[in-house]
């Protein structure tokens, strides 16, 4: 990714993405950071990686939380390099996903399935193996080419209403349209959703998954806020938004992926019964005060307390002369490092993914090394920045702990596992 951006690559909007309302108020601000997944090679270390805002604004008219200053989508996604197949958890998730969608709406084999932001085609491959006709759409050219070569036809473009009309003319209407962890990336929500309306068959269903704002706040999952995610969705604003487009949110499921998400099912307006799940989640959001600025101010203050506790612990460990590393080299890690200002404590980052080894973190240029260093360099303390995967990480590297290492879990609550550097007693074990 080219990070030598000019000011025109940062766009500003003055209206809500969902309702076009002009009454937008700052809910909370995270520390600026460079593009979150732009881990650089050694050859690019001389490049400046400019930090960009991560301010979250609340629409006081419909309640939608969003960024109004955002980085150009082409800069973020044309050279996107994350592949779904690299995450075994996602592949298992998609296996069940296909079963759930097909069973819930009785979509028969042979019908047409389109995925917006299809990545390497992992989900569509499951649909195809189940007998469905499939088409992927993804702007990451290299990944799209690879998916097509592997047998999942993928068009390397952004999805638009005009593009939807072309697909409909060439291939017919789609019985299922999917958009997983994509609907939060879109600035022009009106045009993309109009395209969904155009392409969706009369009996069809639009299914998408996004991080859920309720879980962001309840679970302190603030690190899912980075430049790709320009919207932070809740159910109530989405209901009004889809009605505007002649569509209807008919069912919502809370799921555990990404630290807490929702899977939304949308149909043409009036074509199916709305399940109680929609109103149940709206009632939950109202009880939480998701349309009140104070809720977000309290959330920001809560994060400040966690940050202060973590700093106090790491300063003590650092003063004892211990080596501190971080575990994780992902987009969420960038947000966590910058907002909690952890760069001063970390010597390097550790990751199980061999493709990350040899790269350097966005902006701070912390070296990324493979997890073998846990046993070779034996760092005294490792802050698990990929904290949502702590259970899997701690099981995989149990021998690091049993040999005297220390894991610090920063979120959702600060905990220490193993022995504190410089202390012969166990600080905390579970």
Secondary structure, DSSP 8 states (H G I E B T S, - for coil): ------GGGEEE-SS-TTT--S-EEEEEEEEEES-TT--B-GGGTTS----EEEEEEEETTT--EE-SEEE-HHHHHTT----GGG-HHHHHHHHHHHHHHHHHHT--TTSEEEEET-TTSHHHHHHHHTT-EEEEE-S-HHHHHHHHHTT--EE-S---HHHHHHHHHHH--EEEEEEES-TTS-S-HHHHHHHHHHHEEEEEEEEEEEEBHHHHHHTT-GGG-STT--EEB-HHHHHHHHHHTTEEEEEEEEE-GGGSEEEEEEEETTSS---HHHHHHHHHHHHHTTT-HHHHHHHHHHHHHHHHHHHHHHHHHHHTT--EEEE--SHHHHHHHHHTT-TTT-S-EEES-TTTTT-B-TTT--BEEETTHHHHT--SEEEESSGGGHHHHHHHTHHHHHTT-EEEE-SSS-EEEEE-TT-SSEEE--
